[in-house]
Amino acid sequence: MTTTMMYFASRAAKCLPLTKQCTHRLSSRAFASAGATRVDNVDGQRFTLAASLGLMVSAVVFAGMNQHKSTFAEAPQVASNDDGDNDGGSTTILNWSGTHSVRLAQGTYHEPETMAELVDIVSKAYQNGTHIRPVGSALSPNGLSFDERGMLSLSNLDKVISIDKANMTVTVEAGARVSQVLEALRTHGLTLPNLASIAEQQIGGFVSVGAHGTGAAIPPCDEFVTGLTIVTPSEQGVVKMTEDSHGSMFRYARLGLGGLGVLSEVTLKVVPAHRLVEQTIVLTRSEAKEQLATLLKRHKHIRYMWIPYEDAVVVVTNDDENDLPLMGAGTEISDGKGGKKKIVTEDDIKSKYSKEEQMAPLHALLRNLANTKGIEIDEETMQGMGFGDLRDMILALGNMLDPDHIKRCNKAEREFWVKAQGLRVAPSDQLLQFDCGGQQWVYEVCFPVGTYGLPNSNSMDFMNDLLKEIESSGIPAPSPIEQRWSSSSSSPLSPTSVGPCEHESYDTKHALSSWVGVIMYLPSEDNDPTGYRREFITRSFKDRYCKLVRKVGEKYGIMCHWAKLEINEANDKEEGVTESVRRRFGPKVVEEFNAARDLYDPKRVLSCSLLDQIFGAQ
């Protein structure tokens, strides 16, 4: 008997939108506390439950479509004492975007309950040469943590071990989710320095792939690590590391792609908890280009959301409530010291348009599309849907590879953002997360753009070239194309790394990188029962969109985010993805990483196909 097990965080899970039901594999213990739904499929067929918006809301949005039985609320709640070895059969795990899955034979999937059990599993894997690829929350769009030979999850090892206010650090077990760590820090008036777009990653995966937020003076999240413990399948056993004790080896281990050991404990820098003022404005493309250098220096956090086929860029900035830039949003008052400062008042926050007025362009397009298909809309339910839910439904109701359909969607989205401009104030751990939309293919690249003090034109030149190619080629590119910025990381395998250098200079210390991510949304199984739509979208995304991004990025020295790097082994010689990655980091880094693998994982039991492809299997 085969058991397919997939876990979906509930709608109530912190900051996790309905449309992004992260399919991170929860342990049976965490499963109950997270309010998750587990699906057991005894006939061996893959059964994805409410994996995106369509299946969850279409049954209630459209009259006459209530025959769907696989809604989130109706899913079976199955208790489990399974320890992860799954004696009843094989285990299948699906990543959150539904783009990759892995089927593991009986006894090859492990969920240790204690640190001692983890050490025992890793020791036996070393002795027997059996595979135990570490997996976190399975959020990586490329399935980086997947390997059919065997996997190991730290879902049960999720304790917050200690909070050190004197040294401003927190030490956690690597299976703790970012959201759990934030919650624990909140009671101490602390928080993490930056976040990625969501907070459901396990800390181990969060740092191991070099997750990043945005902020020209803020590095990727691996740079916040001050100490770590890895359990290695080698004679080295359990190894504790800091910068002082292990130097460059520590920097390889903290962003080690799960290839040097099972990350079991992590110590991270923390900062005082603070509230941010978020401003959303819409600029034209020329305005966005002209203002970028000023905006990067003025604001602590900034991201651009480009809308293909529309002369519009949504700009979102975030700044400390008590340190607002004088040239930014808010009301100017005296600082009591003879100077001026900015504050945010209720009048500043008050929106010019009502929610109904903001949503009107999306509602109108949804009604139009539904009408052409003869579908009756439940107006009350539609009015209760958020922006992300509406966009996903609108996209799915048309041909998602038709440029004209995508243009209509993007136009409605621009009209929404124009009316949604304004301010809001909230704790940083809320505002630095945002709705990423439903299931999707993602391809994100990083490239150098000068320094914080003197950014060059690459950020805007790349986007100008990319949009020109997209729009002249008729790529059905949905909004947004997201652009963020970060400072560099000293981890050798970080896409922001400036590479080996003997002496630190201003340019290396203050190096600035831009991150650009393109997407194509995927319909739910409810809107694509045969799977053909997903198949065609996948083919178009990989064969057209990603190739176009790589072509445009050649002269800018792009490197893909490790969690979004896809390699087609059959065509890699022609596409040259592997070679471009090796070239980006250089032979010295590749050799040093492999030397570290030889020391800590000589039998390569932690590896996966992507690591083997880039760094070699042995």
C-alpha positions in Angstrom: 0.0 0.0 0.0 1.3 3.4 -0.9 0.6 6.4 1.3 0.8 9.9 -0.2 1.2 12.4 2.6 1.0 16.1 2.1 0.5 18.8 4.6 -1.2 22.1 4.2 -0.9 24.9 6.7 -4.3 26.2 7.7 -5.7 29.6 6.7 -5.1 30.7 10.3 -1.4 30.0 10.0 0.4 33.3 10.6 0.9 35.5 7.5 0.3 32.5 5.2 -2.4 33.5 2.6 -5.0 31.1 1.4 -3.6 31.1 -2.0 -0.2 30.0 -0.8 -0.9 26.9 1.1 2.7 25.9 1.9 2.9 22.2 1.6 5.7 21.9 4.0 5.9 18.5 5.6 4.9 18.7 9.2 5.6 16.1 11.7 2.7 14.3 13.3 3.2 16.4 16.5 3.5 19.7 14.7 0.7 18.6 12.4 -1.9 18.8 15.1 -0.7 22.1 16.6 -0.6 23.9 13.2 -4.2 22.9 12.3 -2.9 21.2 9.2 -4.7 18.8 7.0 -3.1 15.5 6.2 -4.2 13.5 3.1 -3.7 9.8 3.0 -4.2 8.2 -0.4 -4.2 4.5 -0.3 -4.6 3.8 -4.0 -1.2 5.3 -4.9 -2.5 8.2 -7.0 -1.2 11.7 -6.2 -4.0 13.6 -4.5 -3.4 17.3 -4.0 -5.8 18.9 -1.6 -6.8 22.5 -2.1 -3.3 23.3 -3.4 -4.3 26.7 -4.7 -7.1 29.2 -4.7 -9.4 27.7 -7.3 -10.2 24.5 -5.5 -10.8 26.2 -2.2 -13.0 29.1 -3.2 -14.5 28.2 -6.6 -17.1 26.0 -4.8 -18.4 29.0 -2.9 -17.8 31.8 -5.4 -19.6 30.4 -8.3 -23.2 29.2 -8.1 -23.7 25.8 -9.5 -20.2 24.6 -8.7 -20.8 23.1 -5.3 -20.2 19.6 -6.5 -16.5 19.8 -5.5 -15.8 17.4 -2.7 -12.2 18.1 -2.1 -12.4 21.4 -0.4 -10.0 22.3 2.4 -12.7 22.3 5.1 -14.0 18.8 4.0 -10.6 17.1 4.0 -10.2 14.3 6.4 -8.5 15.0 9.7 -6.3 12.0 10.2 -4.5 11.4 13.5 -1.1 9.8 13.2 1.5 8.2 15.4 3.7 7.7 12.4 7.3 8.5 13.3 8.2 9.3 9.7 9.6 6.0 8.7 6.2 5.1 7.3 6.1 1.4 7.9 2.8 1.2 5.9 4.4 2.0 2.5 6.1 4.7 0.5 5.9 8.5 1.2 5.3 11.2 -1.3 6.1 14.8 -0.5 5.0 17.8 -2.7 6.6 21.2 -2.5 4.4 24.3 -1.8 4.2 25.4 -5.4 3.2 21.9 -6.6 6.0 21.9 -9.1 8.1 19.1 -7.6 7.3 16.0 -5.7 9.4 13.1 -4.5 8.4 9.5 -3.7 10.4 7.8 -1.0 10.5 4.0 -0.5 9.5 2.5 2.9 12.1 3.3 5.6 13.9 6.0 3.7 12.1 9.0 5.2 13.1 10.0 8.8 11.7 12.5 11.4 13.9 12.2 14.5 12.2 13.2 17.7 15.4 14.0 19.7 18.9 15.2 19.0 20.2 11.8 20.1 18.0 10.2 17.5 19.2 12.6 14.8 22.8 11.8 15.6 22.0 8.0 15.5 20.3 8.3 12.1 23.2 10.3 10.6 25.8 7.9 12.1 24.0 4.9 10.6 23.7 6.6 7.2 27.4 7.2 7.2 28.2 3.6 8.2 25.8 2.1 5.6 26.1 4.7 2.9 22.4 5.4 2.9 20.9 8.7 1.7 19.4 11.2 4.1 19.0 14.5 2.2 17.9 17.2 4.7 14.5 18.8 4.0 13.0 21.8 5.7 9.5 23.1 5.0 9.7 22.0 1.4 9.2 25.6 0.3 11.9 25.7 -2.4 10.3 26.1 -5.8 12.9 23.9 -7.4 12.6 21.0 -4.8 16.3 21.6 -3.8 15.8 19.5 -0.6 14.2 16.5 -2.5 16.0 13.2 -3.2 14.2 10.0 -3.9 17.1 8.0 -2.3 16.2 9.1 1.2 15.4 12.3 3.2 15.4 13.6 6.7 13.2 16.3 8.3 13.8 18.2 11.5 10.2 19.1 11.9 10.2 17.8 15.5 13.4 19.5 16.5 11.9 23.0 16.6 12.7 24.4 20.1 13.8 27.9 20.8 16.7 27.1 23.0 17.8 30.4 24.4 17.5 34.2 23.9 20.5 36.2 24.9 19.5 39.8 25.2 23.0 40.8 26.3 24.6 39.6 23.1 21.5 40.1 21.0 21.3 36.6 19.7 18.8 33.7 19.7 19.7 30.0 19.5 17.2 27.6 18.0 16.9 24.1 16.8 17.1 24.1 13.0 13.6 22.7 12.6 12.0 25.8 14.2 10.0 27.9 11.7 10.8 31.5 11.3 7.3 32.4 12.5 7.9 30.4 15.7 11.2 32.3 16.4 9.5 35.6 15.7 6.7 34.7 18.2 9.3 33.7 20.9 11.3 36.9 20.3 8.3 39.2 20.5 7.8 38.6 24.2 11.3 39.8 24.8 10.9 42.9 22.6 13.2 41.5 19.9 12.9 40.4 16.3 15.0 39.2 13.4 16.8 41.8 11.3 15.1 40.9 8.1 12.7 38.4 6.5 12.0 36.8 3.2 8.5 37.1 1.7 7.0 34.6 4.1 7.9 33.2 7.6 7.1 29.5 7.3 10.6 28.4 6.4 12.4 26.2 8.9 15.5 28.1 10.1 17.8 25.5 8.7 16.5 25.9 5.2 16.1 29.7 5.7 19.9 30.2 6.1 21.1 27.2 4.1 19.8 28.5 0.7 20.6 32.2 1.4 17.1 33.5 1.8 16.9 37.3 1.5 14.6 40.2 2.1 15.1 43.6 0.7 17.2 46.6 1.8 20.2 48.1 0.1 22.2 48.1 3.4 20.9 44.7 4.7 22.6 41.4 3.7 20.9 38.1 3.0 19.8 36.1 6.0 22.8 33.7 6.2 24.9 36.7 7.3 22.8 36.9 10.5 24.2 33.5 11.7 26.9 33.7 14.4 27.1 30.1 15.4 25.8 26.7 14.3 25.9 23.0 14.9 26.0 20.4 12.2 25.6 16.6 12.5 27.9 15.2 9.9 27.9 11.7 8.2 31.7 11.5 8.7 34.3 10.8 11.3 33.9 14.4 12.5 30.5 13.6 14.0 28.8 16.6 15.7 30.6 19.9 14.9 30.0 23.2 16.5 31.2 26.2 14.5 31.6 30.0 14.7 33.6 32.4 12.6 36.4 32.5 15.2 36.6 28.7 15.5 36.3 27.6 11.9 36.8 30.7 9.7 35.9 30.1 6.1 34.5 26.6 6.9 31.9 28.3 9.0 30.9 30.5 6.1 30.5 27.4 3.9 28.5 25.6 6.5 25.9 28.3 7.2 25.0 28.6 3.5 25.9 25.0 2.6 22.8 23.9 0.7 22.4 21.0 3.1 25.6 19.4 1.7 28.0 19.6 4.6 25.9 18.2 7.5 22.5 18.3 8.9 22.1 21.7 10.5 20.8 21.0 13.9 21.2 24.3 15.9 21.6 27.9 14.7 22.5 31.1 16.6 21.2 34.2 14.9 21.6 38.0 15.5 18.5 39.8 16.7 17.5 43.4 16.8 15.0 45.4 19.0 11.4 44.9 17.9 10.2 47.9 16.0 7.3 49.2 13.9 7.6 50.1 10.3 5.8 52.7 8.2 5.0 51.1 4.8 4.3 53.4 1.8 3.0 52.1 -1.5 3.1 54.4 -4.5 2.9 53.8 -8.3 5.5 55.4 -10.6 5.9 55.3 -14.3 8.9 53.3 -15.6 10.9 56.5 -16.3 10.1 57.8 -12.8 11.2 54.5 -11.2 14.4 54.7 -13.1 15.1 58.3 -12.3 14.3 57.9 -8.6 16.0 54.6 -7.8 19.4 55.8 -6.5 17.6 58.3 -4.1 15.1 55.7 -2.9 17.7 53.1 -2.2 19.5 55.4 0.1 16.5 57.0 1.6 14.6 53.9 2.7 15.5 51.0 4.9 13.6 48.5 2.8 12.4 48.9 -0.8 11.0 46.7 -3.5 9.8 47.4 -7.0 6.9 45.4 -8.6 7.0 45.9 -12.4 3.8 45.3 -14.3 4.5 43.9 -17.8 2.7 45.6 -20.7 1.8 48.6 -18.4 3.8 51.8 -17.8 3.6 51.3 -14.0 5.9 50.2 -11.2 4.5 49.6 -7.8 7.1 50.8 -5.2 6.8 49.6 -1.6 9.1 51.1 1.0 9.4 50.4 4.7 11.1 52.6 7.4 11.4 52.6 11.1 8.5 54.5 12.6 10.8 56.6 14.8 13.4 57.3 12.0 11.3 58.3 9.0 13.2 60.1 6.2 12.4 63.8 6.1 11.8 63.6 2.4 9.4 60.7 2.7 5.8 60.3 3.7 4.2 61.5 6.9 3.6 64.8 8.7 6.6 67.1 9.5 6.9 68.3 13.1 9.5 69.8 15.4 11.9 67.3 17.0 12.2 69.5 20.1 15.9 70.1 19.4 15.6 72.8 16.8 15.2 70.4 13.9 12.4 68.6 12.1 11.1 65.0 12.1 8.4 63.1 10.4 5.6 61.2 12.1 2.6 59.4 10.8 -0.9 60.5 11.8 -4.3 59.0 11.4 -4.9 61.5 8.6 -1.8 60.2 6.8 -2.9 56.6 7.1 -6.5 57.3 5.9 -7.0 55.9 2.4 -8.3 58.1 -0.3 -10.4 55.2 -1.7 -12.6 52.6 0.0 -11.8 48.9 -0.3 -14.7 48.5 -2.7 -13.3 51.3 -4.9 -9.9 49.7 -4.9 -11.2 46.3 -5.8 -13.6 47.6 -8.5 -11.3 47.0 -11.5 -10.7 43.4 -10.4 -14.4 42.8 -9.7 -15.4 44.1 -13.1 -12.9 41.9 -14.9 -14.0 38.8 -12.9 -17.6 39.5 -13.7 -16.8 39.9 -17.4 -14.8 36.6 -17.5 -17.4 34.7 -15.6 -20.2 36.0 -17.8 -18.4 34.8 -21.0 -18.2 31.4 -19.5 -21.9 31.4 -18.3 -20.9 31.3 -14.7 -23.0 33.0 -12.1 -21.1 34.9 -9.4 -21.9 35.0 -5.7 -21.5 38.7 -5.2 -21.3 38.5 -1.4 -18.4 36.0 -1.5 -16.6 37.9 -4.2 -16.7 41.1 -2.1 -15.0 39.2 0.7 -12.1 38.0 -1.4 -8.7 39.7 -1.1 -6.5 41.0 -3.9 -4.5 37.8 -4.2 -7.5 35.6 -4.3 -9.2 37.7 -6.9 -6.1 37.8 -9.1 -5.6 34.0 -9.0 -9.3 33.4 -9.9 -9.2 36.0 -12.8 -6.1 34.4 -14.2 -7.5 30.9 -14.0 -10.7 31.8 -15.8 -8.9 32.6 -19.0 -6.1 31.2 -21.1 -3.1 31.7 -18.9 -0.8 31.5 -21.9 -2.7 34.1 -24.0 -0.8 37.4 -23.9 -4.1 39.3 -24.4 -5.7 37.7 -21.3 -2.6 38.4 -19.3 -2.6 42.1 -20.5 -6.2 42.5 -19.3 -5.3 41.0 -15.9 -2.2 43.2 -15.6 -4.2 46.3 -16.6 -6.8 45.6 -13.8 -3.9 45.1 -11.4 -2.4 48.4 -12.2 -5.7 50.1 -11.7 -6.0 48.4 -8.3 -2.6 49.6 -7.2 -3.2 53.2 -8.3 -6.2 53.3 -5.9 -4.4 51.3 -3.1 -1.5 53.8 -2.7 -1.0 54.9 0.8 0.5 54.2 4.2 0.2 51.7 6.9 2.0 51.1 10.2 2.6 47.7 11.8 5.4 45.6 13.5 8.3 44.8 11.1 7.6 41.0 11.2 4.2 41.7 9.7 5.1 44.2 7.0 8.2 42.4 5.7 5.9 39.5 4.7 3.6 39.8 1.8 1.1 37.8 -0.3 3.1 36.0 -3.0 0.0 34.6 -4.8 -1.0 31.0 -5.6 0.9 28.1 -6.9 3.4 29.3 -9.4 6.7 28.7 -11.2 9.4 31.2 -10.0 12.7 32.1 -11.5 14.8 34.6 -9.5 18.2 35.9 -10.4 20.8 38.1 -8.6 23.4 40.4 -10.1 25.8 43.1 -9.0 24.7 46.7 -9.3 27.7 48.7 -7.9 27.9 49.8 -4.3 25.5 51.3 -1.7 27.3 54.6 -2.1 27.5 54.5 -5.8 24.9 52.2 -7.5 25.4 51.7 -11.2 22.8 51.6 -13.9 22.6 47.8 -14.0 19.4 47.5 -12.0 17.4 49.6 -14.5 19.3 48.5 -17.6 18.5 44.9 -16.9 14.8 45.6 -16.3 14.6 47.8 -19.5 16.2 44.9 -21.5 14.0 42.3 -19.9 10.7 44.1 -20.4 11.6 45.0 -23.9 12.3 41.3 -24.7 9.1 40.2 -22.9 6.8 42.6 -24.7 8.4 42.3 -28.1 8.2 38.4 -27.8 4.7 38.3 -26.5 5.6 36.4 -23.4 2.4 35.9 -21.3 4.1 37.5 -18.3 1.8 38.1 -15.3 2.4 40.8 -12.8 4.5 41.3 -10.8 8.1 41.1 -11.8 9.5 41.7 -8.4 12.8 43.5 -7.9 14.6 43.7 -4.5 18.0 44.7 -3.3 20.5 43.6 -0.7 24.1 44.1 0.4 26.6 41.3 0.0 27.1 38.2 2.0 30.5 36.8 3.0 29.3 33.2 2.5 31.2 32.0 -0.5 28.2 30.3 -2.1 25.9 33.3 -1.7 24.7 34.7 -5.1 25.7 38.1 -3.6 29.2 37.1 -2.7 31.9 39.3 -4.3 34.2 36.3 -4.5 37.6 35.5 -2.9 39.6 38.6 -2.1 42.7 39.1 0.0 41.9 42.5 1.4 38.4 44.0 2.1 37.8 47.3 0.3 35.0 49.7 0.3 33.6 48.2 -2.9 33.6 44.6 -1.4 32.2 45.7 2.0 29.4 47.8 0.5 28.7 45.8 -2.6 25.1 46.1 -3.8 23.1 43.3 -5.5 19.7 43.3 -7.2 17.3 40.4 -7.2 14.7 40.0 -9.9 12.0 37.3 -9.9 9.7 36.3 -12.7 6.7 34.1 -12.3 3.9 32.2 -14.1 0.9 31.2 -12.0 -0.5 27.7 -12.2 -4.2 26.7 -12.1 -5.5 24.5 -9.4 -6.4 20.9 -10.2 -10.1 22.0 -10.0 -9.5 24.3 -12.9 -7.2 21.8 -14.7 -8.5 18.3 -14.0 -6.4 16.8 -16.8 -3.2 18.6 -15.9 -2.7 19.8 -19.4 -2.8 23.5 -18.6 -0.1 23.1 -15.9 2.0 21.1 -18.3 1.8 23.7 -21.1 2.4 26.6 -18.6 5.4 24.7 -17.2 6.8 24.1 -20.7 6.3 27.8 -21.7 7.9 29.0 -18.5 11.0 26.8 -18.8 11.5 26.9 -22.6 10.6 30.5 -23.2 10.5 32.7 -20.1 13.5 31.3 -18.2 15.7 31.1 -21.3 14.8 34.7 -22.1 15.8 35.8 -18.6 19.2 34.0 -18.9 19.8 35.5 -22.4 19.1 39.0 -21.1 21.2 38.4 -18.0 24.3 37.1 -19.7 26.0 40.5 -19.8 25.0 41.4 -16.2 26.6 38.3 -14.6 23.3 36.9 -13.2 23.2 34.0 -10.7 20.0 32.2 -9.9 18.7 32.0 -6.3 19.7 28.5 -5.1 16.1 27.6 -4.2 14.9 28.5 -7.7 17.7 27.1 -9.9 16.4 24.6 -12.4 18.8 22.4 -14.4 17.5 20.3 -17.3 20.1 17.6 -17.3 19.2 16.4 -20.8 19.7 19.9 -22.4 22.2 21.4 -19.9 25.1 21.1 -22.3 23.2 23.3 -24.8 21.7 25.7 -22.2 24.9 25.9 -20.2 23.3 26.5 -16.8 25.7 24.3 -14.8 28.7 25.9 -16.5 27.4 29.4 -15.8 27.0 28.6 -12.1 30.5 27.2 -11.9 31.8 30.2 -13.7 30.0 32.6 -11.4 31.7 31.2 -8.3 35.0 30.3 -9.9 37.1 27.1 -9.5 38.5 28.1 -6.1 35.1 28.2 -4.4 34.0 25.0 -6.2 37.2 23.2 -5.0 36.9 24.5 -1.5 33.2 23.4 -1.2 34.1 20.0 -2.5 37.0 19.7 0.0 34.5 20.5 2.8 32.1 17.9 1.4 35.0 15.4 1.4 35.6 16.1 5.1 32.0 16.2 6.4 30.1 14.1 3.9 32.7 11.8 2.2 30.0 9.3 1.0 27.7 12.1 -0.3 24.7 10.8 1.6 23.4 14.4 2.0 23.6 15.3 -1.7 20.9 15.7 -4.4 20.9 15.7 -8.2 21.4 19.5 -8.4 24.4 19.5 -6.1 25.8 16.5 -7.9 25.3 18.2 -11.3 27.1 21.4 -10.2 29.8 20.2 -7.9 30.1 16.6 -8.9 28.8 13.4 -7.4 32.0 12.3 -5.7 
